[in-house]
Amino acid sequence: MPQSILILGAGLIGKAITADLFQEYDVTCADRNEHALDLLNQAYGVKTLVLDANDDNRLQNAVQPYDLVIIAVPGFMGFNTLKTVISAGKNIVDISFFPENPFLLDQMAKEKNVTVIVDCGVAPGLCNMWAGYQDIQMKMQSYECLVGGLPKVREWPFEYKAVFSPADVIEEYTRPARYIENGKQIVRDALSDIELVQIDGVDTLESFNTDGLRSLAHTLSHVPDMKEKTLRYPGHAALMKVFRSIGFFEKEEISVNHSTVSPLQFASSLLFSNWKLKPNEEDFTIMRVTMKGEAANGESRIVCYTLHDTYDKKQNLTSMARTTGFTCSATARLILKGIFNRKGICPPEYVGADPQAFKEIQTSLSNRNINIKEEILTQQNIK
C-alpha cells in the first residue's frame, strides 16, 4: 500500500504539489474552500477533506492517519499550523513562509522525533539547498541571491502579477531587509538599492532589497557577506515606494467618513484583481545565486546557479507553482524514502548539505524540465 500524504492547502502551489505526487502516493488534499477541492478531485482523482487549519483540535485529529503532512497554507497562519502538526507527531514539509522564527519549535520537534523541513519552496528553499551544498564544498566568503516571479507580458502600470496574496507580497515591500556584511548583520529599507540586472534569456530587470535571507543568516553565520534581492521589471520598485510613502501599506486602521479601514487591506483588495494572473496567462521564474569562496586546495572559486522556468501550458501550472511546488514534492520524497531523516526543525540548507539528498533534488527538478544552469569558475579562469 502506498504511503499517505496530507496536503494542507488547495491553492496554486497545492495544485502543483498534488500534480507531482498523486501517481506515487495516497494523496489527500485539505482546505476550507470546497470549490478548490472539487477542482483537484476532478483533475487528479485525489481524496479531499474540508478542513479549517485554524481549528487546532480538528487539525490534530485529521493528520493522524498520514505518513507525511505538507503545509501550504497562507503565511499568517503557518506558524500555528506547523506547531499543531508537530504536536501530533508527524513529519512535515512546510512552504507557508511564515514570519516567525521556526527554530522556536525545534525542541518540540525533537521531542516528538519528527523531521520538519521548513521554507521549502524556490526562494527560500532551493536557493538555500544550493548554499548548503556549496558550503561543504568550499570555505564560502559571499552569497548573493537574485530572484523573482514575473508575467511574461508586461502590462502598465504594475508590470507584475502574483500567485500569492497581495498582502504577502506587500509584506516584502515593507519589512526591513536584513543582510550580512563583513560578518555583521545590517538592516536596510525594503525597495532600496535599486540596480539594473542582465540575465540571459530575459529582459533587463531591476533588483532591490528585501528580507529574504531568513534561516541562512543563522545557519551560515560564518559567511561574511550574504544578501538576497528581489527581481522585477524596471520601475516597479519606485511605484511601490510611492504607495508605501502615501500610507497604503500601513496595517493600523484609519477613520474614513465615520468608518474605519486598514489601508493595507484596502490596498490588497484593489491590487488583487490587478495582480491576479488571468486564465492561461504565462509567467516565468528567474533566480541567480552566486557564491564565492576558497576551495580545499586554497584556490579561489565562484559557483553560479541560474534557474529560468516558464509556465507549463500542458498542465496549466504557473512557473512559480512549479518551482515552489516541485521543490517541495521532491523534498517530501526524501523523507518518505528515508534519504533525509534529521530530526527537529530543518531549513533547506540542511538538505543541501547532504550530498545524496542534494543530488536527488537536482535530478527530480531536471526530470520535470526545470532548467538549472551551473557554472563553476576556479582560480585558472577567474578574471
ZIFEN-V734913 format. One record per residue. N is the residue number from 1. RES is the residue in one small letter. PSI is psi in whole degrees, 0 to 359 (* if undefined). OMEGA is omega in whole degrees, -180 to 180 (none if undefined). Layout:
n:N res:RES psi:PSI omega:OMEGA
n:N res:RES psi:PSI omega:OMEGA
This chain:
n:1 res:m psi:132 omega:-178
n:2 res:p psi:152 omega:176
n:3 res:q psi:156 omega:-173
n:4 res:s psi:144 omega:-179
n:5 res:i psi:135 omega:171
n:6 res:l psi:123 omega:178
n:7 res:i psi:116 omega:179
n:8 res:l psi:103 omega:-179
n:9 res:g psi:120 omega:-176
n:10 res:a psi:29 omega:178
n:11 res:g psi:201 omega:-177
n:12 res:l psi:319 omega:-180
n:13 res:i psi:318 omega:177
n:14 res:g psi:324 omega:178
n:15 res:k psi:316 omega:-180
n:16 res:a psi:319 omega:179
n:17 res:i psi:316 omega:178
n:18 res:t psi:315 omega:-179
n:19 res:a psi:330 omega:-176
n:20 res:d psi:343 omega:-173
n:21 res:l psi:340 omega:-166
n:22 res:f psi:334 omega:-179
n:23 res:q psi:342 omega:-178
n:24 res:e psi:332 omega:-171
n:25 res:y psi:166 omega:175
n:26 res:d psi:99 omega:-171
n:27 res:v psi:132 omega:171
n:28 res:t psi:135 omega:178
n:29 res:c psi:134 omega:-179
n:30 res:a psi:139 omega:178
n:31 res:d psi:161 omega:174
n:32 res:r psi:351 omega:180
n:33 res:n psi:102 omega:-176
n:34 res:e psi:326 omega:-180
n:35 res:h psi:316 omega:178
n:36 res:a psi:321 omega:178
n:37 res:l psi:319 omega:179
n:38 res:d psi:320 omega:180
n:39 res:l psi:319 omega:178
n:40 res:l psi:321 omega:178
n:41 res:n psi:317 omega:179
n:42 res:q psi:322 omega:-177
n:43 res:a psi:321 omega:-170
n:44 res:y psi:353 omega:178
n:45 res:g psi:21 omega:-179
n:46 res:v psi:158 omega:175
n:47 res:k psi:152 omega:-179
n:48 res:t psi:158 omega:-179
n:49 res:l psi:121 omega:175
n:50 res:v psi:117 omega:-173
n:51 res:l psi:133 omega:172
n:52 res:d psi:111 omega:-177
n:53 res:a psi:349 omega:176
n:54 res:n psi:345 omega:178
n:55 res:d psi:92 omega:-172
n:56 res:d psi:316 omega:-178
n:57 res:n psi:314 omega:-179
n:58 res:r psi:322 omega:179
n:59 res:l psi:316 omega:178
n:60 res:q psi:318 omega:179
n:61 res:n psi:322 omega:-174
n:62 res:a psi:326 omega:-175
n:63 res:v psi:349 omega:-171
n:64 res:q psi:319 omega:-174
n:65 res:p psi:355 omega:-167
n:66 res:y psi:150 omega:178
n:67 res:d psi:333 omega:-177
n:68 res:l psi:144 omega:176
n:69 res:v psi:131 omega:174
n:70 res:i psi:125 omega:-177
n:71 res:i psi:114 omega:-180
n:72 res:a psi:48 omega:-179
n:73 res:v psi:167 omega:177
n:74 res:p psi:152 omega:-174
n:75 res:g psi:324 omega:-175
n:76 res:f psi:338 omega:180
n:77 res:m psi:5 omega:-173
n:78 res:g psi:315 omega:-175
n:79 res:f psi:313 omega:-179
n:80 res:n psi:322 omega:178
n:81 res:t psi:316 omega:179
n:82 res:l psi:316 omega:180
n:83 res:k psi:318 omega:-178
n:84 res:t psi:318 omega:-178
n:85 res:v psi:324 omega:175
n:86 res:i psi:316 omega:-179
n:87 res:s psi:338 omega:176
n:88 res:a psi:356 omega:175
n:89 res:g psi:36 omega:-177
n:90 res:k psi:142 omega:170
n:91 res:n psi:146 omega:-169
n:92 res:i psi:143 omega:162
n:93 res:v psi:127 omega:-171
n:94 res:d psi:134 omega:175
n:95 res:i psi:26 omega:-177
n:96 res:s psi:343 omega:175
n:97 res:f psi:50 omega:-180
n:98 res:f psi:157 omega:-177
n:99 res:p psi:341 omega:-177
n:100 res:e psi:163 omega:179
n:101 res:n psi:115 omega:-177
n:102 res:p psi:336 omega:-178
n:103 res:f psi:349 omega:173
n:104 res:l psi:341 omega:-180
n:105 res:l psi:6 omega:-175
n:106 res:d psi:314 omega:-179
n:107 res:q psi:318 omega:178
n:108 res:m psi:317 omega:-179
n:109 res:a psi:321 omega:179
n:110 res:k psi:320 omega:178
n:111 res:e psi:326 omega:178
n:112 res:k psi:355 omega:177
n:113 res:n psi:45 omega:-179
n:114 res:v psi:154 omega:175
n:115 res:t psi:124 omega:-177
n:116 res:v psi:106 omega:180
n:117 res:i psi:117 omega:-175
n:118 res:v psi:168 omega:176
n:119 res:d psi:40 omega:-168
n:120 res:c psi:60 omega:176
n:121 res:g psi:225 omega:179
n:122 res:v psi:312 omega:177
n:123 res:a psi:102 omega:3
n:124 res:p psi:157 omega:178
n:125 res:g psi:262 omega:-176
n:126 res:l psi:319 omega:179
n:127 res:c psi:324 omega:177
n:128 res:n psi:321 omega:180
n:129 res:m psi:318 omega:177
n:130 res:w psi:317 omega:180
n:131 res:a psi:316 omega:180
n:132 res:g psi:321 omega:180
n:133 res:y psi:313 omega:-178
n:134 res:q psi:337 omega:179
n:135 res:d psi:337 omega:176
n:136 res:i psi:352 omega:178
n:137 res:q psi:336 omega:-177
n:138 res:m psi:167 omega:173
n:139 res:k psi:100 omega:-171
n:140 res:m psi:135 omega:-179
n:141 res:q psi:335 omega:178
n:142 res:s psi:152 omega:180
n:143 res:y psi:128 omega:176
n:144 res:e psi:128 omega:177
n:145 res:c psi:125 omega:173
n:146 res:l psi:124 omega:-173
n:147 res:v psi:145 omega:176
n:148 res:g psi:153 omega:172
n:149 res:g psi:129 omega:-170
n:150 res:l psi:155 omega:173
n:151 res:p psi:146 omega:179
n:152 res:k psi:322 omega:180
n:153 res:v psi:126 omega:-179
n:154 res:r psi:131 omega:179
n:155 res:e psi:127 omega:178
n:156 res:w psi:145 omega:7
n:157 res:p psi:344 omega:-171
n:158 res:f psi:328 omega:-176
n:159 res:e psi:41 omega:-177
n:160 res:y psi:146 omega:172
n:161 res:k psi:151 omega:-176
n:162 res:a psi:139 omega:173
n:163 res:v psi:354 omega:177
n:164 res:f psi:171 omega:176
n:165 res:s psi:137 omega:176
n:166 res:p psi:325 omega:180
n:167 res:a psi:323 omega:178
n:168 res:d psi:323 omega:177
n:169 res:v psi:315 omega:-179
n:170 res:i psi:327 omega:177
n:171 res:e psi:323 omega:179
n:172 res:e psi:333 omega:-177
n:173 res:y psi:354 omega:-177
n:174 res:t psi:329 omega:-177
n:175 res:r psi:130 omega:179
n:176 res:p psi:143 omega:-178
n:177 res:a psi:126 omega:180
n:178 res:r psi:126 omega:179
n:179 res:y psi:167 omega:170
n:180 res:i psi:120 omega:177
n:181 res:e psi:127 omega:-178
n:182 res:n psi:38 omega:176
n:183 res:g psi:3 omega:-179
n:184 res:k psi:145 omega:177
n:185 res:q psi:131 omega:175
n:186 res:i psi:160 omega:-178
n:187 res:v psi:132 omega:177
n:188 res:r psi:159 omega:177
n:189 res:d psi:140 omega:169
n:190 res:a psi:151 omega:180
n:191 res:l psi:8 omega:-180
n:192 res:s psi:175 omega:179
n:193 res:d psi:53 omega:-180
n:194 res:i psi:128 omega:179
n:195 res:e psi:146 omega:174
n:196 res:l psi:142 omega:-175
n:197 res:v psi:135 omega:176
n:198 res:q psi:120 omega:176
n:199 res:i psi:132 omega:-177
n:200 res:d psi:134 omega:174
n:201 res:g psi:355 omega:179
n:202 res:v psi:162 omega:176
n:203 res:d psi:166 omega:173
n:204 res:t psi:133 omega:180
n:205 res:l psi:169 omega:172
n:206 res:e psi:148 omega:175
n:207 res:s psi:149 omega:177
n:208 res:f psi:162 omega:-174
n:209 res:n psi:134 omega:168
n:210 res:t psi:164 omega:-174
n:211 res:d psi:75 omega:-171
n:212 res:g psi:356 omega:-177
n:213 res:l psi:323 omega:179
n:214 res:r psi:238 omega:-172
n:215 res:s psi:336 omega:-178
n:216 res:l psi:327 omega:179
n:217 res:a psi:338 omega:-180
n:218 res:h psi:310 omega:-173
n:219 res:t psi:334 omega:178
n:220 res:l psi:39 omega:-177
n:221 res:s psi:345 omega:179
n:222 res:h psi:350 omega:179
n:223 res:v psi:122 omega:-171
n:224 res:p psi:329 omega:-175
n:225 res:d psi:121 omega:179
n:226 res:m psi:137 omega:175
n:227 res:k psi:156 omega:172
n:228 res:e psi:139 omega:177
n:229 res:k psi:148 omega:-180
n:230 res:t psi:146 omega:179
n:231 res:l psi:133 omega:174
n:232 res:r psi:171 omega:171
n:233 res:y psi:147 omega:-178
n:234 res:p psi:136 omega:179
n:235 res:g psi:340 omega:-177
n:236 res:h psi:316 omega:-178
n:237 res:a psi:317 omega:180
n:238 res:a psi:320 omega:179
n:239 res:l psi:318 omega:179
n:240 res:m psi:328 omega:175
n:241 res:k psi:322 omega:177
n:242 res:v psi:312 omega:178
n:243 res:f psi:316 omega:-178
n:244 res:r psi:317 omega:-177
n:245 res:s psi:328 omega:178
n:246 res:i psi:330 omega:179
n:247 res:g psi:8 omega:-177
n:248 res:f psi:342 omega:-177
n:249 res:f psi:11 omega:179
n:250 res:e psi:141 omega:-180
n:251 res:k psi:328 omega:-175
n:252 res:e psi:133 omega:-176
n:253 res:e psi:148 omega:176
n:254 res:i psi:162 omega:-179
n:255 res:s psi:129 omega:178
n:256 res:v psi:113 omega:179
n:257 res:n psi:50 omega:176
n:258 res:h psi:12 omega:174
n:259 res:s psi:162 omega:177
n:260 res:t psi:144 omega:-179
n:261 res:v psi:144 omega:174
n:262 res:s psi:122 omega:178
n:263 res:p psi:323 omega:-180
n:264 res:l psi:315 omega:179
n:265 res:q psi:320 omega:178
n:266 res:f psi:311 omega:-179
n:267 res:a psi:320 omega:180
n:268 res:s psi:320 omega:180
n:269 res:s psi:319 omega:180
n:270 res:l psi:321 omega:-177
n:271 res:l psi:337 omega:-175
n:272 res:f psi:312 omega:-178
n:273 res:s psi:329 omega:179
n:274 res:n psi:328 omega:-176
n:275 res:w psi:353 omega:-178
n:276 res:k psi:131 omega:176
n:277 res:l psi:137 omega:176
n:278 res:k psi:161 omega:177
n:279 res:p psi:129 omega:179
n:280 res:n psi:13 omega:176
n:281 res:e psi:135 omega:-175
n:282 res:e psi:139 omega:175
n:283 res:d psi:172 omega:174
n:284 res:f psi:157 omega:177
n:285 res:t psi:132 omega:178
n:286 res:i psi:133 omega:178
n:287 res:m psi:130 omega:176
n:288 res:r psi:121 omega:180
n:289 res:v psi:123 omega:-179
n:290 res:t psi:126 omega:-180
n:291 res:m psi:133 omega:-180
n:292 res:k psi:147 omega:180
n:293 res:g psi:201 omega:-177
n:294 res:e psi:124 omega:180
n:295 res:a psi:171 omega:-177
n:296 res:a psi:331 omega:-180
n:297 res:n psi:6 omega:178
n:298 res:g psi:356 omega:-179
n:299 res:e psi:148 omega:174
n:300 res:s psi:148 omega:-175
n:301 res:r psi:135 omega:174
n:302 res:i psi:127 omega:178
n:303 res:v psi:129 omega:180
n:304 res:c psi:123 omega:173
n:305 res:y psi:133 omega:176
n:306 res:t psi:122 omega:176
n:307 res:l psi:132 omega:175
n:308 res:h psi:109 omega:-176
n:309 res:d psi:151 omega:-178
n:310 res:t psi:165 omega:179
n:311 res:y psi:138 omega:178
n:312 res:d psi:104 omega:-178
n:313 res:k psi:322 omega:-175
n:314 res:k psi:314 omega:-179
n:315 res:q psi:357 omega:-177
n:316 res:n psi:52 omega:179
n:317 res:l psi:130 omega:176
n:318 res:t psi:156 omega:178
n:319 res:s psi:318 omega:-180
n:320 res:m psi:323 omega:176
n:321 res:a psi:321 omega:179
n:322 res:r psi:307 omega:-174
n:323 res:t psi:323 omega:177
n:324 res:t psi:308 omega:-175
n:325 res:g psi:320 omega:-177
n:326 res:f psi:331 omega:172
n:327 res:t psi:318 omega:179
n:328 res:c psi:313 omega:-177
n:329 res:s psi:324 omega:176
n:330 res:a psi:322 omega:179
n:331 res:t psi:323 omega:177
n:332 res:a psi:321 omega:179
n:333 res:r psi:324 omega:179
n:334 res:l psi:318 omega:-180
n:335 res:i psi:313 omega:-176
n:336 res:l psi:331 omega:178
n:337 res:k psi:356 omega:180
n:338 res:g psi:13 omega:-180
n:339 res:i psi:322 omega:178
n:340 res:f psi:118 omega:-176
n:341 res:n psi:23 omega:177
n:342 res:r psi:135 omega:-177
n:343 res:k psi:152 omega:-179
n:344 res:g psi:191 omega:179
n:345 res:i psi:125 omega:-176
n:346 res:c psi:104 omega:171
n:347 res:p psi:162 omega:-173
n:348 res:p psi:337 omega:178
n:349 res:e psi:335 omega:174
n:350 res:y psi:323 omega:177
n:351 res:v psi:314 omega:-179
n:352 res:g psi:330 omega:-180
n:353 res:a psi:351 omega:175
n:354 res:d psi:108 omega:-174
n:355 res:p psi:320 omega:-180
n:356 res:q psi:316 omega:179
n:357 res:a psi:318 omega:179
n:358 res:f psi:314 omega:-180
n:359 res:k psi:320 omega:179
n:360 res:e psi:318 omega:-180
n:361 res:i psi:311 omega:-178
n:362 res:q psi:318 omega:180
n:363 res:t psi:318 omega:-180
n:364 res:s psi:315 omega:-180
n:365 res:l psi:320 omega:177
n:366 res:s psi:319 omega:179
n:367 res:n psi:341 omega:179
n:368 res:r psi:20 omega:175
n:369 res:n psi:32 omega:170
n:370 res:i psi:109 omega:-170
n:371 res:n psi:122 omega:179
n:372 res:i psi:123 omega:178
n:373 res:k psi:129 omega:178
n:374 res:e psi:127 omega:176
n:375 res:e psi:132 omega:180
n:376 res:i psi:123 omega:176
n:377 res:l psi:133 omega:177
n:378 res:t psi:183 omega:-173
n:379 res:q psi:329 omega:-177
n:380 res:q psi:329 omega:-176
n:381 res:n psi:13 omega:173
n:382 res:i psi:123 omega:-179
n:383 res:k psi:* omega:none
